[in-house]
C-alpha cells in the first residue's frame, strides 16, 4: 500500500496490528516449554521444588491492548492539525510586518520541507512534530497569503473557498462514485508528482541566476497550464490519500497512525491551496 504523499509512502505505514485481540505475541509459555520460567522445573527434573501451598506459578505479563485507527480518529486529528495551522496562519497574516513577509516565506518553506521529510522518515509518528509542522506551515501560508492579497485584493478568500470546494468534491466523488485506486493509477500519479516537483525545483534554482523559463515571460498560457496541472496532481494525490487512509482503517492500523493520516492530508491540502492561489493570481493578472 503506497502513496506519492511523502508522509504516507513508508512501506510500514499503516501496518495492521499483528494480534487484533490486543494480546502480546510473546511473553507467555506453557509449562513444559523451553524457558517457561527460569528457576522453575517440572516434576521429575533435577532441582524441582513444589510450590508452597497457595503460592501460584509464575504468571505471564498482563496483556496490553492498543486501539485501532478509526475514521473518527482521523477526522479529529486532522481537525486539530488544520486548526493549529489556520490559527498560526491567521496571526501571521494579521500581525507580521510587510518587510518580514518574504524572509518568512523562504525560511518557513525550507523548514517545513525538512520537517515533512523528518516526520515521514520516522516509524512511529510524533504528535508534537505534527503540531510543529502545522505551526511552521501556518507561518508560510499566512505570509504568502498576505503577499498575494497585497497584490490582488480578495484573492485569499477565493483561494480558500476553491480549496474547500475542490477537497469536498474530491471526497464526494471518491465515496459516491467508488473510485478504485489501481497500482497503475498510483504509479502514474507518483511519477507525475515527482516530475512536476523536479521541474519547479530546477526553475527555482535557475531563477536565482536570473533565468525563469516557466514564469519569466509575458505569455500567460504556459503558467496557466502549469498551475492547472498542479491543481490536478494535488487532487489526484488527495484521492490517493483517501484510499490510503481507508485501507489503513480496513487493516486495523494502530490508533497512533491517525496522526500520520492527519499529517499526510494536511500536506496535500496545503499544496492544493498554494496551487489554487497561483492559478487565481494568473486569472486576476489577465
Secondary structure, 3 states (H helix, E strand, C coil): CCCCCCCCCCCCCCCECCCCCCCCCCCCCCCCCCCCCCCCCCCCCCCCCCCCCCCCCCCCCCCCCCCECCHHHHHHHHHHHHHHHHHHHHHHHHHCCHHHHHHHHHHHHHHHHHHHHHHHHCCCCCHHHHHHHHHHHHHHHHHHHHHHHHHCCCHHHHHHHHHHHHHHHHHHHHHHCCCCCCHHHHHHHHHHHHHHHHHHHHHHHHHCCCCCCCCCCCCHHHHHHHHHHHHHHHHHHHHHHHHHHHHHHHCCEECCHHHHHHHHHHHHHHHHHHHHHHHHHHHHHC
